[in-house]
């Protein structure tokens, strides 16, 4: 069991490193294209706008903290990212 846990942790770390590299690439491309930070944040929000149905249902019921928790569990997002996604859904329905 412990071997699998270590293996899963290594896979997670590799995926997190890959995501960081991709985010750096997006930032570099945005800079070259003349996309400002505000516009880039908006574009990132649009790209990740869809939140899982279970999270939408919880948010619609006013169970925002639970929606954030479920979002994190389902997507692997950090606390800020999950909160931002749920808040964005509450504000705009996306």
KAWOFEN-V451242 format. One record per residue. PHI is phi as a letter, one per 40 degrees, with the letter a starting at -180 (NA if undefined). Layout:
phi->PHI
phi->PHI
//
This chain:
phi->NA
phi->c
phi->c
phi->c
phi->c
phi->c
phi->c
phi->c
phi->c
phi->c
phi->c
phi->c
phi->c
phi->c
phi->c
phi->c
phi->c
phi->c
phi->c
phi->c
phi->c
phi->c
phi->c
phi->c
phi->c
phi->c
phi->c
phi->c
phi->c
phi->c
phi->c
phi->c
phi->c
phi->g
phi->c
phi->c
phi->c
phi->c
phi->c
phi->c
phi->c
phi->c
phi->c
phi->c
phi->c
phi->c
phi->c
phi->b
phi->c
phi->c
phi->b
phi->d
phi->d
phi->d
phi->c
phi->c
phi->c
phi->c
phi->c
phi->c
phi->c
phi->g
phi->c
phi->c
phi->c
phi->c
phi->c
phi->c
phi->c
phi->c
phi->d
phi->c
phi->c
phi->c
phi->b
phi->g
phi->c
phi->c
phi->d
phi->c
phi->c
phi->c
phi->c
phi->c
phi->c
phi->c
phi->c
phi->c
phi->c
phi->c
phi->c
phi->b
phi->g
phi->b
//
